Amino acid sequence: MPLDTTAIQPILQRALNLMETGSAWERKAAKRAHIVGLQGEKRRLRYLSREARNAVDWLEHAAYDILRLDMTAKAGTVDVTQLVCPMSTMNGIIEKLWVIYNECHQIANDLVMAKYRSFAQPLYCYADELFCILGELQRTQFEYEKANYEYHHVSRQQVGKDNVHDIYEEKEKEQGYKDYK
């Protein structure tokens, strides 16, 4: 008996579009972070962008394999123009990641309610990772504020020993990313 996909298809499309848009935003924000001197955040955002794209790839293929739905993710508008200095970039990253987290979690819950928990798994995994990262970002932002965003303090956090840059450089390598020389 074929499955009725009427209820699940719009939820899956929301999931695909969110993750595609999130990935595109994170990629653009990574470049802005690079430009304003947040080298660790650049790597963290590139890592998140690839993680979101991995979820898109899995969802598109699983939707076809399981439901015979040929779905394509569509990125929404991505605006990073407010990311102009270390302070606005940190604020913007935190604000946007909270939006992505909340939407991701809600769509995952909607998938569970529609009795498609397995489709919710990549969204819950991504939301869980965002939740941990948001804790780190907010703690870092607090420290930057206490230091009045003085560059030597920001730089030490971003590229000093055991820093965000090096941690995410290793994570990016695990994903298969490499810097070309």
C-alpha positions as CSV (number, residue, x, y, z in Angstrom):
1,M,0.0,0.0,0.0
2,P,1.6,3.4,-1.0
3,L,2.1,5.9,1.7
4,D,0.1,9.1,1.7
5,T,2.8,11.8,1.7
6,T,0.4,14.8,1.7
7,A,1.1,15.7,5.4
8,I,4.8,14.9,5.5
9,Q,5.9,16.6,2.3
10,P,5.5,20.2,3.4
11,I,7.3,19.5,6.7
12,L,10.2,17.9,4.9
13,Q,10.3,20.9,2.5
14,R,10.5,23.2,5.5
15,A,13.3,21.1,6.9
16,L,15.2,21.1,3.6
17,N,14.8,24.9,3.1
18,L,15.8,25.7,6.6
19,M,19.0,23.6,6.4
20,E,19.8,24.9,2.9
21,T,19.3,28.5,4.0
22,G,21.2,28.0,7.2
23,S,24.1,26.5,5.3
24,A,24.2,29.4,2.9
25,W,24.0,32.0,5.7
26,E,26.8,30.3,7.7
27,R,29.0,30.2,4.6
28,K,28.5,33.9,3.9
29,A,28.9,34.8,7.6
30,A,32.1,32.8,7.7
31,K,33.6,35.1,5.1
32,R,32.4,38.2,7.1
33,A,34.0,36.6,10.3
34,H,37.2,36.2,8.3
35,I,37.2,39.8,7.2
36,V,36.6,41.2,10.7
37,G,39.3,39.1,12.3
38,L,37.3,36.3,13.9
39,Q,39.3,33.5,12.3
40,G,38.0,30.8,14.7
41,E,34.4,31.8,14.0
42,K,35.1,31.6,10.3
43,R,36.1,28.0,10.7
44,R,33.2,27.2,13.1
45,L,30.7,28.7,10.6
46,R,32.2,26.8,7.6
47,Y,32.0,23.6,9.7
48,L,28.3,24.3,10.5
49,S,27.6,25.1,6.9
50,R,28.9,21.7,5.8
51,E,27.0,19.9,8.6
52,A,23.8,21.6,7.4
53,R,24.5,20.6,3.8
54,N,25.1,17.0,4.9
55,A,21.6,17.1,6.5
56,V,20.1,18.4,3.3
57,D,21.8,15.7,1.3
58,W,20.6,13.0,3.6
59,L,17.0,14.3,3.8
60,E,16.7,14.7,0.0
61,H,17.9,11.1,-0.6
62,A,16.0,9.6,2.3
63,A,12.8,11.3,1.1
64,Y,13.2,9.6,-2.2
65,D,14.3,6.2,-0.9
66,I,11.5,6.0,1.7
67,L,8.7,8.0,0.3
68,R,9.5,8.3,-3.4
69,L,9.5,12.1,-3.0
70,D,11.9,13.9,-5.4
71,M,12.5,17.0,-3.3
72,T,15.0,19.8,-3.6
73,A,16.1,22.2,-1.0
74,K,15.6,25.9,-1.7
75,A,17.7,28.5,0.0
76,G,15.9,31.6,1.3
77,T,17.3,35.1,1.6
78,V,20.7,35.3,3.4
79,D,21.8,38.7,4.6
80,V,25.1,39.2,6.3
81,T,25.4,43.0,5.7
82,Q,25.1,43.7,9.5
83,L,28.3,41.8,10.2
84,V,30.8,44.7,9.9
85,C,33.1,44.4,13.0
86,P,33.9,41.8,15.6
87,M,31.1,43.0,17.9
88,S,28.3,43.1,15.3
89,T,29.5,39.8,13.9
90,M,29.5,38.0,17.2
91,N,26.0,39.5,17.9
92,G,24.8,38.6,14.4
93,I,26.1,35.0,14.6
94,I,24.5,34.4,18.0
95,E,21.2,35.9,16.9
96,K,21.0,34.0,13.7
97,L,22.1,30.7,15.2
98,W,19.3,31.0,17.8
99,V,16.8,31.5,15.0
100,I,18.1,28.4,13.2
101,Y,18.2,26.4,16.4
102,N,14.6,27.3,17.3
103,E,13.3,26.6,13.8
104,C,15.3,23.4,13.5
105,H,14.0,22.1,16.7
106,Q,10.4,23.0,15.9
107,I,10.5,21.3,12.5
108,A,12.1,18.2,14.1
109,N,9.2,18.2,16.6
110,D,6.7,18.5,13.7
111,L,8.3,15.5,12.0
112,V,8.0,13.4,15.2
113,M,4.3,14.5,15.6
114,A,3.7,13.3,12.0
115,K,5.3,10.0,12.9
116,Y,8.5,10.4,11.0
117,R,11.0,10.5,13.8
118,S,13.8,9.2,11.7
119,F,13.6,12.2,9.4
120,A,13.9,14.4,12.5
121,Q,17.2,12.8,13.6
122,P,19.6,15.0,11.5
123,L,17.7,18.1,12.7
124,Y,17.9,17.1,16.3
125,C,21.6,16.4,15.9
126,Y,22.2,19.8,14.3
127,A,20.1,21.6,16.9
128,D,22.0,19.8,19.7
129,E,25.3,20.9,18.2
130,L,24.0,24.5,17.8
131,F,22.9,24.5,21.4
132,C,26.4,23.7,22.7
133,I,28.0,26.1,20.3
134,L,25.6,28.9,21.4
135,G,26.7,28.3,25.0
136,E,30.4,28.7,23.9
137,L,29.6,31.8,21.7
138,Q,27.7,33.5,24.5
139,R,30.4,32.9,27.0
140,T,33.0,34.2,24.5
141,Q,30.8,37.3,23.8
142,F,30.6,38.0,27.5
143,E,34.4,37.9,27.8
144,Y,34.8,40.1,24.7
145,E,32.4,42.6,26.2
146,K,34.4,42.7,29.4
147,A,37.5,43.3,27.4
148,N,35.8,46.0,25.3
149,Y,36.5,43.9,22.2
150,E,40.2,44.8,22.4
151,Y,41.8,43.0,19.5
152,H,44.6,41.3,21.5
153,H,41.9,39.6,23.7
154,V,39.8,38.7,20.7
155,S,42.8,37.4,18.8
156,R,44.0,35.3,21.7
157,Q,40.6,33.6,22.0
158,Q,40.3,33.1,18.2
159,V,43.8,32.0,17.3
160,G,45.9,31.5,20.5
161,K,46.8,28.2,22.0
162,D,43.8,25.7,22.2
163,N,41.6,28.2,20.4
164,V,38.5,28.1,18.4
165,H,40.4,28.3,15.1
166,D,42.5,25.2,15.8
167,I,39.6,23.2,17.3
168,Y,37.5,23.8,14.2
169,E,40.4,23.3,11.8
170,E,40.6,19.8,13.0
171,K,36.8,19.3,12.7
172,E,36.9,20.7,9.2
173,K,39.7,18.2,8.3
174,E,37.6,15.4,9.7
175,Q,34.8,16.5,7.2
176,G,37.3,16.3,4.4
177,Y,38.1,20.0,4.0
178,K,41.6,21.1,3.3
179,D,43.4,24.3,2.7
180,Y,45.0,24.3,-0.8
181,K,48.6,25.5,-0.9
